[in-house]
Amino acid sequence: MDDRYSRQILFKQIGKEGQKKLADARVLLVGCGALGAAHAETLARAGVGFLRVVDRDFVEFTNLQRQTLYSEADAKERLPKAIAAKNRIREINSEIAVEAVVTDVNHSNIEGFVTDVDLILDGTDNFQIRYLINDACVKLKKTWIYGAAVSSFGTTMTIFPFETPCLRCIFEEMPDAGSAPTCDTAGVIQPIISSISAIQTTEALKILTGNIDKLHRSLIQADVWNNDWRKIKLGRMNADCECCGKRNFEFLDAEAGEFSAVLCGRNAVQIAPPKRSQIDLKNLAEKLDAHGEIKLNEYLLRLSVENYELTVFADARAIVRGTDDVSTARSIYAKYVGI
């Protein structure tokens, strides 16, 4: 271990004891897009002993400009990002354990992902999932690190439930749909991804090695194009906060049911049926063979039909490309997959 991590061990704030703590640490990465991919590579190279990578999406060529773990081969195969990340991490550091989970994080499974880890890093691209992470982490008293990046702007903060403000203390309500820029509407450049991930993963290394006194204790905002960096010092939690003050976990307590989400800027809708089950993708491919062009691997099936592209994952979740209308997407799903 000393040879691989020798330069990191020479950094006295980590040293041999810190490196041992990293080897024993368990970290959850929620989302493995641009930020999540950067988190995964940094923590793998640092020797964090266990990484659980959860992501619902697959690799596309538009990802390669900024999602540093992935290759053209991954995009050609449309590999699930969690699987592609695990494959790449194995090449980077075979000494650590990586659990790849190809699924949509939702109110029914988030607590299971969070409960047995030491730290959670946000690599998502939407506020609904971040509020869900916040609910679960406050309920289970788990430390998590929020991060977001779009265009040339990014922001991050580290959250210790019942000590620091939680996400809802700072952002009380979700932005209205379509009101916030996304990577698909405003674009994004790689340097802001690297910058925000560097802050998040540095905070992670501090926490996991016990250097809590070195945390920045701020809401950091950065615009790398306009050379603007801001640190807004955080106080304590807000006693009137719906989440950490009143312990009202409205995102975690959402009623079970079919979940449909428009994937902003992608002309696509995700469909997740109310009852999750494993689909025999090979059997489904045989059933759909007469309906259109099919591409199949062990993780997903892709059907091109009726000017749409239907990608079905093994957990029965699907992404319907070619529409941003939820009812149309549900109809396509019901017609070719069934519920």
C-alpha positions as CSV (number, residue, x, y, z in Angstrom):
1,M,0.0,0.0,0.0
2,D,2.8,2.4,0.8
3,D,4.2,2.3,-2.7
4,R,0.9,3.2,-4.4
5,Y,-0.1,5.9,-1.9
6,S,3.4,7.0,-1.0
7,R,3.0,10.6,-2.2
8,Q,-0.3,10.9,-0.4
9,I,1.1,9.5,2.8
10,L,3.9,12.0,2.6
11,F,1.2,14.7,2.9
12,K,1.4,14.9,6.7
13,Q,-2.2,15.8,7.2
14,I,-3.1,12.3,5.9
15,G,0.0,10.2,6.7
16,K,-0.1,6.4,7.3
17,E,-3.0,6.6,9.8
18,G,-5.1,8.6,7.5
19,Q,-4.4,6.2,4.6
20,K,-5.6,3.3,6.8
21,K,-8.8,5.3,7.5
22,L,-9.4,5.8,3.8
23,A,-8.9,2.1,3.2
24,D,-11.6,1.3,5.8
25,A,-14.0,4.0,4.5
26,R,-17.3,3.4,2.7
27,V,-18.6,6.1,0.3
28,L,-21.8,6.4,-1.7
29,L,-21.7,8.3,-5.0
30,V,-25.2,9.3,-6.1
31,G,-25.0,9.9,-9.8
32,C,-22.1,9.2,-12.0
33,G,-22.3,11.9,-14.7
34,A,-19.7,14.6,-14.9
35,L,-19.3,15.4,-11.2
36,G,-19.8,11.8,-10.1
37,A,-17.3,10.5,-12.5
38,A,-14.7,12.9,-11.3
39,H,-15.5,12.0,-7.7
40,A,-15.2,8.3,-8.4
41,E,-11.8,8.6,-10.1
42,T,-10.3,10.9,-7.3
43,L,-11.5,8.7,-4.5
44,A,-10.5,5.5,-6.2
45,R,-7.0,6.8,-6.8
46,A,-6.9,8.0,-3.1
47,G,-7.6,4.5,-1.9
48,V,-11.1,4.8,-0.4
49,G,-11.8,1.2,0.3
50,F,-15.4,0.9,-0.8
51,L,-17.3,2.9,-3.4
52,R,-21.0,2.4,-4.1
53,V,-21.8,4.0,-7.4
54,V,-25.5,4.5,-8.2
55,D,-26.7,5.9,-11.5
56,R,-29.8,5.4,-13.7
57,D,-28.4,6.5,-17.1
58,F,-26.2,5.1,-19.8
59,V,-23.1,6.6,-21.6
60,E,-23.6,8.7,-24.7
61,F,-21.2,10.5,-26.9
62,T,-22.3,13.9,-25.6
63,N,-21.0,12.8,-22.2
64,L,-17.4,12.3,-23.3
65,Q,-16.5,16.0,-23.3
66,R,-16.7,16.2,-19.5
67,Q,-17.4,12.8,-18.0
68,T,-13.8,11.7,-17.6
69,L,-14.3,8.0,-16.7
70,Y,-15.9,7.0,-20.0
71,S,-14.6,6.1,-23.4
72,E,-16.0,6.0,-26.9
73,A,-16.4,2.3,-26.6
74,D,-18.7,2.8,-23.6
75,A,-20.8,5.3,-25.6
76,K,-21.0,2.9,-28.6
77,E,-22.2,0.1,-26.3
78,R,-24.5,2.5,-24.4
79,L,-23.2,0.9,-21.2
80,P,-24.9,2.0,-18.0
81,K,-22.7,4.6,-16.3
82,A,-22.4,2.7,-13.1
83,I,-21.1,-0.3,-14.9
84,A,-18.7,1.7,-17.1
85,A,-17.5,3.5,-14.0
86,K,-16.8,0.2,-12.2
87,N,-14.9,-1.2,-15.2
88,R,-12.7,1.9,-15.4
89,I,-12.1,2.0,-11.6
90,R,-10.9,-1.6,-11.7
91,E,-8.2,-0.5,-14.2
92,I,-7.3,2.4,-11.9
93,N,-7.2,0.6,-8.6
94,S,-7.9,-3.1,-8.3
95,E,-7.3,-3.0,-4.5
96,I,-10.6,-1.3,-3.7
97,A,-14.2,-2.6,-3.8
98,V,-16.7,-1.0,-6.1
99,E,-20.4,-1.7,-6.1
100,A,-22.2,-0.6,-9.3
101,V,-26.0,-0.1,-9.0
102,V,-27.9,0.6,-12.2
103,T,-31.2,2.1,-10.9
104,D,-33.1,5.3,-10.3
105,V,-32.6,6.7,-6.8
106,N,-36.0,7.3,-5.3
107,H,-37.9,7.4,-2.0
108,S,-38.2,3.6,-1.8
109,N,-34.4,2.8,-2.0
110,I,-32.4,5.8,-0.9
111,E,-32.2,4.8,2.8
112,G,-30.9,1.4,1.8
113,F,-28.1,3.0,-0.2
114,V,-27.2,5.5,2.6
115,T,-27.5,3.4,5.8
116,D,-24.2,1.5,5.7
117,V,-21.8,4.1,4.4
118,D,-19.7,6.8,6.1
119,L,-20.2,9.6,3.6
120,I,-22.4,10.5,0.6
121,L,-21.3,12.6,-2.3
122,D,-23.8,14.3,-4.6
123,G,-23.1,13.8,-8.3
124,T,-26.7,14.3,-9.5
125,D,-28.1,16.8,-11.9
126,N,-31.4,17.7,-10.4
127,F,-32.8,19.2,-7.2
128,Q,-35.5,16.6,-6.6
129,I,-32.9,13.9,-6.0
130,R,-30.8,16.3,-3.9
131,Y,-33.7,17.0,-1.6
132,L,-34.3,13.2,-1.4
133,I,-30.6,12.7,-0.4
134,N,-31.0,15.5,2.1
135,D,-34.1,13.9,3.7
136,A,-32.4,10.5,4.0
137,C,-29.1,11.9,5.3
138,V,-30.9,14.1,7.9
139,K,-33.1,11.2,9.0
140,L,-30.2,8.8,9.3
141,K,-27.7,11.5,10.5
142,K,-25.3,10.9,7.6
143,T,-22.8,13.5,6.4
144,W,-23.2,14.5,2.7
145,I,-21.5,16.9,0.3
146,Y,-23.8,18.8,-2.1
147,G,-22.4,19.9,-5.5
148,A,-23.7,21.3,-8.7
149,A,-22.1,22.6,-11.9
150,V,-23.5,24.0,-15.2
151,S,-22.1,26.4,-17.8
152,S,-19.0,27.8,-16.1
153,F,-20.7,28.1,-12.6
154,G,-20.7,25.7,-9.7
155,T,-21.6,25.5,-6.1
156,T,-21.0,23.1,-3.1
157,M,-21.5,22.8,0.6
158,T,-20.8,20.1,3.2
159,I,-23.7,19.1,5.4
160,F,-23.5,17.7,8.9
161,P,-27.1,17.0,10.0
162,F,-28.2,18.9,13.1
163,E,-24.8,20.8,13.2
164,T,-24.6,22.7,9.9
165,P,-27.6,24.0,7.8
166,C,-29.0,21.2,5.6
167,L,-29.8,21.8,2.0
168,R,-33.4,23.0,2.7
169,C,-32.1,25.5,5.3
170,I,-30.3,27.2,2.4
171,F,-32.7,26.4,-0.5
172,E,-36.1,26.2,1.1
173,E,-38.0,25.3,-2.1
174,M,-37.1,23.6,-5.4
175,P,-36.7,25.8,-8.4
176,D,-39.7,25.8,-10.7
177,A,-39.4,23.4,-13.6
178,G,-37.5,24.9,-16.5
179,S,-36.4,27.9,-14.5
180,A,-32.8,26.7,-13.7
181,P,-30.2,26.3,-16.5
182,T,-29.1,22.8,-17.3
183,C,-26.1,21.4,-19.2
184,D,-28.4,20.8,-22.2
185,T,-29.8,24.4,-22.2
186,A,-26.7,26.4,-21.0
187,G,-23.9,24.0,-21.8
188,V,-21.0,23.2,-19.5
189,I,-17.2,23.3,-19.6
190,Q,-15.0,20.7,-18.1
191,P,-13.0,23.1,-15.8
192,I,-16.0,23.9,-13.6
193,I,-16.6,20.1,-13.2
194,S,-13.0,19.6,-12.1
195,S,-13.1,22.6,-9.8
196,I,-16.3,21.7,-7.9
197,S,-15.4,18.0,-7.7
198,A,-11.9,19.0,-6.4
199,I,-13.6,20.9,-3.5
200,Q,-16.1,18.1,-2.8
201,T,-13.5,15.3,-2.8
202,T,-11.0,17.3,-0.7
203,E,-13.8,17.8,1.8
204,A,-14.4,14.0,1.6
205,L,-10.7,13.3,2.3
206,K,-10.7,15.6,5.3
207,I,-13.8,14.0,6.8
208,L,-12.7,10.4,6.2
209,T,-9.2,11.0,7.7
210,G,-10.6,12.9,10.7
211,N,-9.4,16.4,9.7
212,I,-12.8,18.0,10.5
213,D,-11.2,21.2,11.7
214,K,-10.0,21.9,8.1
215,L,-13.5,21.9,6.5
216,H,-14.4,25.1,4.7
217,R,-17.8,25.5,6.5
218,S,-19.2,27.5,3.7
219,L,-21.4,27.6,0.7
220,I,-18.9,28.0,-2.1
221,Q,-19.8,29.5,-5.4
222,A,-17.5,29.6,-8.4
223,D,-17.5,30.9,-11.9
224,V,-14.3,29.9,-13.6
225,W,-15.0,31.8,-16.8
226,N,-15.6,35.1,-15.0
227,N,-13.0,34.5,-12.3
228,D,-15.5,34.9,-9.5
229,W,-15.1,32.9,-6.3
230,R,-17.3,33.4,-3.2
231,K,-17.5,31.8,0.2
232,I,-20.6,32.4,2.2
233,K,-20.0,31.3,5.8
234,L,-22.6,28.9,7.2
235,G,-24.0,29.2,10.7
236,R,-26.0,26.5,12.5
237,M,-29.1,24.6,11.4
238,N,-32.4,26.5,11.0
239,A,-34.8,25.4,13.7
240,D,-37.7,26.3,11.4
241,C,-36.4,24.2,8.5
242,E,-39.0,21.8,7.2
243,C,-36.4,19.0,7.1
244,C,-33.8,19.2,9.9
245,G,-35.8,21.6,12.1
246,K,-39.3,20.0,11.9
247,R,-38.2,16.6,10.6
248,N,-40.7,16.7,7.9
249,F,-39.2,14.3,5.3
250,E,-41.7,15.1,2.5
251,F,-39.4,13.8,-0.3
252,L,-38.6,10.6,1.5
253,D,-42.2,10.0,2.5
254,A,-43.7,10.5,-1.0
255,E,-46.4,8.0,-1.8
256,A,-45.3,5.0,-3.9
257,G,-46.4,5.1,-7.5
258,E,-45.2,5.3,-11.0
259,F,-42.5,7.9,-11.4
260,S,-42.2,9.8,-14.7
261,A,-39.6,12.5,-15.2
262,V,-38.9,14.6,-18.3
263,L,-35.2,14.6,-18.9
264,C,-34.8,18.3,-19.5
265,G,-33.1,19.3,-22.8
266,R,-32.8,15.7,-24.0
267,N,-36.3,15.2,-25.6
268,A,-36.8,12.1,-23.4
269,V,-38.8,10.8,-20.5
270,Q,-37.9,8.3,-17.9
271,I,-40.5,5.9,-16.8
272,A,-40.2,3.8,-13.6
273,P,-43.1,1.5,-12.8
274,P,-44.7,1.3,-9.3
275,K,-43.6,-2.3,-8.8
276,R,-40.0,-2.8,-9.5
277,S,-39.0,-6.2,-10.9
278,Q,-36.3,-7.8,-12.9
279,I,-36.9,-8.1,-16.6
280,D,-35.6,-10.9,-18.7
281,L,-34.1,-8.7,-21.4
282,K,-33.3,-11.5,-23.8
283,N,-36.9,-12.7,-23.6
284,L,-38.2,-9.2,-24.1
285,A,-35.9,-8.8,-27.1
286,E,-37.5,-11.9,-28.7
287,K,-40.9,-10.5,-28.2
288,L,-40.1,-7.2,-29.7
289,D,-38.0,-8.5,-32.6
290,A,-40.7,-7.8,-35.2
291,H,-41.4,-4.3,-34.0
292,G,-38.1,-2.5,-34.9
293,E,-34.4,-2.5,-34.7
294,I,-33.1,-4.0,-31.4
295,K,-29.7,-3.7,-29.7
296,L,-29.2,-5.8,-26.6
297,N,-26.5,-6.3,-24.0
298,E,-26.6,-7.8,-20.5
299,Y,-27.6,-4.5,-18.9
300,L,-30.2,-2.9,-21.3
301,L,-32.3,-3.3,-24.4
302,R,-32.7,-0.6,-27.0
303,L,-35.6,-0.6,-29.4
304,S,-36.0,1.9,-32.3
305,V,-39.7,2.1,-33.2
306,E,-42.3,4.7,-34.3
307,N,-39.7,7.5,-34.4
308,Y,-38.8,6.8,-30.8
309,E,-36.0,5.1,-29.0
310,L,-37.0,3.0,-26.1
311,T,-34.2,1.9,-23.7
312,V,-35.3,-0.7,-21.1
313,F,-33.1,-1.5,-18.1
314,A,-33.1,-4.8,-16.2
315,D,-35.0,-3.2,-13.3
316,A,-38.0,-2.4,-15.6
317,R,-37.1,1.3,-15.8
318,A,-37.0,2.8,-19.2
319,I,-36.0,6.0,-21.1
320,V,-38.2,7.0,-24.0
321,R,-36.3,9.3,-26.4
322,G,-38.1,11.3,-29.0
323,T,-40.7,13.0,-26.8
324,D,-40.9,15.2,-23.8
325,D,-44.6,14.3,-23.2
326,V,-45.1,12.0,-20.2
327,S,-48.3,10.5,-21.4
328,T,-46.8,9.7,-24.8
329,A,-43.8,8.1,-23.1
330,R,-46.1,6.0,-20.8
331,S,-48.0,4.8,-23.8
332,I,-44.9,3.7,-25.6
333,Y,-43.7,1.9,-22.4
334,A,-47.1,0.2,-21.9
335,K,-47.3,-0.8,-25.5
336,Y,-43.9,-2.5,-25.8
337,V,-43.0,-3.4,-22.2
338,G,-46.2,-3.4,-20.2
339,I,-46.6,-2.7,-16.5
